[in-house]
Amino acid sequence: MLASIGFYLFRGFRTRSLRNLSVALGAHLDGTATREIVRQSLGNFFRDFVEIGVGLVVPSNEWRSEIPIIGRENLDAAINKGKGVIVLSAHLGNFFLIGSRLALEGYSVHVLVNQPNNGQFAKFMDDYRAKVQQKTIHARPRRDALRELGRVLRSNGLAIMIADEHRGGSGIHVPFFGHTVLARRGPATLALRTGAAVVPVYLVRGDRGLKLVIEPELQLVRAERTKAEIRENTLRITQWLEQTVRAYPGQWNWMNIHWQDLGKNSTVAKEQPVERVPY
């Protein structure tokens, strides 16, 4: 019910999400299907916040039984390499609770976050993450964040990084759903600097509730630690993201895309491959 109401009240969310989804998958969806996916996306967002509140009162043993882990052996294999693990995720399913579910299994978990401008809300979220066993690393100042991330990985801990902030600023131009986005280079750069494994993880909704999916370690190029390798690895991360979003389009936040090769008012979807842009 909240999702249905919110779909009409949150005009900015609806408009931008419909546009981005149309650009990405419009060649394969009619208008009704597009609107339904955006409605599901907003519904997923509301459920996230309900589950965040529930997480404060539900006993740990219930969390473990209600949210099964698929592919834990993939994470353990990466940890056994001894150089830490970058847990690669996205604004998909209930990404807020990934660290909490992993912490219940005894893993040392830190989450890299961009602090909101509202200082009181930022403190509230920091306090919440502490209560649900997630340790926070602030993305700014950048030098402090890199120092703390390096410390976590050297101690063979887990650092959760969200890979789908395709907005303005600096980054690397890569193809995404047949168009160009500006992808963050942070996960690829950190992986090359530290030698940490990169393991995709997401908490999604299935027929029987939430499940934590841990995929095998992402294979990166690590021969020379050059800018070309950072770009190639950023491309591989983006390819993983596109594949995952295609599998769960109604559970992804379609707000986070700023297409680099389309005008602001463009609504036409083109499923044409984009030539790779030099670094």
KAKAMO-V923457 format. One record per residue. RES is the residue in three letters. PHI is phi as a letter, one per 20 degrees, with the letter a starting at -180 (NA if undefined). PSI is psi in radians with two decimals (NA if undefined). NEAR is the number of other ideal C-beta (glycine too) atoms within 8 Angstrom. Layout:
# KAKAMO-V923457
res={RES	RES}
phi={PHI	PHI}
psi={PSI	PSI}
near={NEAR	NEAR}
This chain:
# KAKAMO-V923457
res={MET	LEU	ALA	SER	ILE	GLY	PHE	TYR	LEU	PHE	ARG	GLY	PHE	ARG	THR	ARG	SER	LEU	ARG	ASN	LEU	SER	VAL	ALA	LEU	GLY	ALA	HIS	LEU	ASP	GLY	THR	ALA	THR	ARG	GLU	ILE	VAL	ARG	GLN	SER	LEU	GLY	ASN	PHE	PHE	ARG	ASP	PHE	VAL	GLU	ILE	GLY	VAL	GLY	LEU	VAL	VAL	PRO	SER	ASN	GLU	TRP	ARG	SER	GLU	ILE	PRO	ILE	ILE	GLY	ARG	GLU	ASN	LEU	ASP	ALA	ALA	ILE	ASN	LYS	GLY	LYS	GLY	VAL	ILE	VAL	LEU	SER	ALA	HIS	LEU	GLY	ASN	PHE	PHE	LEU	ILE	GLY	SER	ARG	LEU	ALA	LEU	GLU	GLY	TYR	SER	VAL	HIS	VAL	LEU	VAL	ASN	GLN	PRO	ASN	ASN	GLY	GLN	PHE	ALA	LYS	PHE	MET	ASP	ASP	TYR	ARG	ALA	LYS	VAL	GLN	GLN	LYS	THR	ILE	HIS	ALA	ARG	PRO	ARG	ARG	ASP	ALA	LEU	ARG	GLU	LEU	GLY	ARG	VAL	LEU	ARG	SER	ASN	GLY	LEU	ALA	ILE	MET	ILE	ALA	ASP	GLU	HIS	ARG	GLY	GLY	SER	GLY	ILE	HIS	VAL	PRO	PHE	PHE	GLY	HIS	THR	VAL	LEU	ALA	ARG	ARG	GLY	PRO	ALA	THR	LEU	ALA	LEU	ARG	THR	GLY	ALA	ALA	VAL	VAL	PRO	VAL	TYR	LEU	VAL	ARG	GLY	ASP	ARG	GLY	LEU	LYS	LEU	VAL	ILE	GLU	PRO	GLU	LEU	GLN	LEU	VAL	ARG	ALA	GLU	ARG	THR	LYS	ALA	GLU	ILE	ARG	GLU	ASN	THR	LEU	ARG	ILE	THR	GLN	TRP	LEU	GLU	GLN	THR	VAL	ARG	ALA	TYR	PRO	GLY	GLN	TRP	ASN	TRP	MET	ASN	ILE	HIS	TRP	GLN	ASP	LEU	GLY	LYS	ASN	SER	THR	VAL	ALA	LYS	GLU	GLN	PRO	VAL	GLU	ARG	VAL	PRO	TYR}
phi={NA	f	f	f	f	f	g	e	f	e	f	f	g	f	f	f	f	f	f	f	f	f	f	f	c	g	f	d	c	e	f	f	f	f	f	f	f	f	f	f	f	f	f	f	f	f	f	g	f	f	f	f	f	f	g	f	d	f	f	g	f	f	g	f	f	e	c	f	d	d	n	g	f	f	f	f	f	f	f	f	f	n	d	n	c	e	e	e	b	b	f	c	l	d	f	g	d	g	f	f	f	f	f	f	e	n	f	e	d	c	c	e	c	e	f	f	f	f	f	f	f	f	f	g	f	f	f	f	f	f	f	d	m	d	e	e	d	e	f	c	f	f	f	f	f	f	f	f	f	f	f	f	f	f	e	m	e	d	c	e	c	e	d	c	e	e	c	e	n	e	q	c	f	c	f	b	l	n	c	d	c	d	e	f	e	g	g	f	f	f	f	f	f	d	m	f	f	d	c	f	b	b	d	c	e	d	f	d	o	f	b	e	d	d	e	f	g	f	e	d	e	c	f	c	l	e	f	f	f	f	f	f	f	f	f	f	f	f	f	f	f	f	f	f	f	g	f	c	f	e	d	d	e	f	f	e	d	c	f	e	d	c	f	f	e	f	c	e	e	c	e	e	f	d	f	f	e	g	f}
psi={-0.79	-0.68	-0.70	-0.75	-0.81	-0.53	-0.62	-0.54	-0.69	1.35	-0.71	-0.77	-0.83	-0.82	-0.86	-0.70	-0.74	-0.72	-0.83	-0.70	-0.66	-0.72	-0.74	-0.81	0.17	-0.48	-0.30	0.01	2.52	3.09	-0.66	-0.78	-0.67	-0.81	-0.62	-0.68	-0.73	-0.66	-0.73	-0.68	-0.76	-0.67	-0.69	-0.71	-0.80	-0.72	-0.64	-0.84	-0.59	-0.78	-0.55	-0.77	-0.72	-0.58	-0.39	-0.33	-0.29	2.29	2.64	-0.67	-0.53	-0.69	-0.81	-0.64	-0.56	-0.42	1.56	2.72	2.19	2.07	0.48	-0.54	-0.47	-0.70	-0.75	-0.65	-0.68	-0.70	-0.63	-0.27	-0.33	0.19	0.31	2.92	2.22	1.94	1.90	2.17	-2.97	3.03	1.20	2.43	-2.41	1.40	-0.35	-0.59	0.11	-0.87	-0.68	-0.75	-0.66	-0.66	-0.57	-0.35	0.08	0.08	2.57	1.96	2.28	2.52	2.18	2.17	2.54	2.05	2.32	2.77	-0.52	1.93	-0.68	-0.72	-0.65	-0.77	-0.69	-0.78	-0.65	-0.77	-0.69	-0.82	-0.64	-0.67	-0.50	0.48	0.50	2.28	2.37	2.37	2.14	2.37	-0.32	2.41	2.51	-0.72	-0.70	-0.67	-0.77	-0.68	-0.76	-0.70	-0.74	-0.71	-0.76	-0.79	-0.64	-0.49	0.20	0.60	-3.07	2.31	2.00	2.22	2.32	2.28	0.14	0.61	1.35	1.37	-2.68	-2.95	-2.70	2.79	-2.84	2.27	2.13	2.70	2.49	2.01	0.69	0.07	-3.04	2.35	2.87	1.78	2.50	2.40	-0.06	-0.94	-0.75	-0.74	-0.79	-0.68	-0.70	-0.66	-0.64	-0.32	0.13	2.58	2.63	2.02	2.04	2.30	2.39	2.61	1.82	2.90	2.25	-2.95	-0.46	0.37	-2.79	2.59	2.48	2.07	2.16	2.00	2.89	2.72	2.38	2.26	2.07	2.82	2.20	0.40	-0.84	-0.10	0.81	2.97	-0.62	-0.66	-0.67	-0.73	-0.78	-0.72	-0.61	-0.66	-0.75	-0.67	-0.73	-0.63	-0.69	-0.78	-0.80	-0.77	-0.72	-0.72	-0.68	-0.59	-0.49	1.04	-0.53	-0.06	0.13	2.59	1.84	0.09	-0.39	0.21	2.29	1.76	2.36	-0.27	0.29	2.58	2.81	-0.51	0.10	2.40	0.14	2.24	2.35	2.02	0.83	2.49	2.46	2.28	2.43	2.33	2.31	2.62	NA}
near={4	7	12	8	8	11	11	8	6	9	7	6	10	12	8	10	14	11	9	12	15	13	16	13	12	11	7	5	11	5	6	6	8	14	9	9	12	14	11	12	15	15	10	13	10	11	10	11	8	8	12	12	8	8	11	9	5	9	5	7	6	8	13	9	6	8	13	5	10	8	10	9	6	12	14	8	10	11	12	6	7	5	10	14	14	14	14	13	13	12	8	15	11	13	13	7	14	15	16	13	13	14	13	10	9	4	10	9	15	16	12	11	10	6	8	7	4	6	6	6	8	10	8	8	10	9	8	10	13	10	7	12	9	12	9	10	13	9	9	7	6	7	6	8	13	9	8	10	14	11	8	14	16	9	8	8	12	14	17	13	12	10	14	11	8	10	7	4	5	4	8	11	9	13	12	14	9	10	14	12	14	13	15	8	12	7	15	14	9	16	15	13	8	12	7	12	12	13	16	11	15	14	15	11	10	7	2	4	7	13	13	14	10	12	9	7	9	12	4	11	6	8	5	4	7	6	6	7	15	14	13	9	14	15	13	11	15	14	8	12	12	10	8	12	11	7	6	11	12	9	11	12	10	12	8	9	11	8	11	9	6	8	4	4	4	8	7	7	10	8	7	5	5	10	4	7	7	3	6}
